[in-house]
Amino acid sequence: MQNPDFQHRYGPWAVVPGASDGMGEALAYELAQRGLNLVLVARRDDRLKALASQLQTAWGIETAAVATDLAKPHGNAPQRADMQMTQVAAPDVVARETLNALGHRAVVRPGWLSKLLGWSLATAPRAVRVEIMSKVMQGMLPAGRERA
């Protein structure tokens, strides 16, 4: 699904942080399908090299794998708090909707929960939005634990 218009508009290369898993990996697949060459960045060198090989074989793109921790010194807040989100859209859905919105929309809200919260809170006073979002954040679970 090479997309010359996409390549022309955004250039031949893209940098994909966190490419070894989740959202970053999903973005890498979406960008490769659109024909962009990729600089894949993440901590896990073995996963990056495997992904780079898969993308080169599947879509004939060029890749560069850079094993580094971009999060240092601050890190990822949910991981540092040992938390995980429970009501989020799958990474491939978020990646696809984000890339499809480039140049069309300023805000991307993939998944039903983000759409609901965005639309319903848009006109609410800041104090109300903060209160509601604090309730949503309380719905996060410690990493590795499932809802009963």
Order of alpha helices (4+ residues) and beta strands (2+ residues): alpha-beta-alpha-beta-alpha-beta-alpha-beta-alpha-alpha-alpha-beta
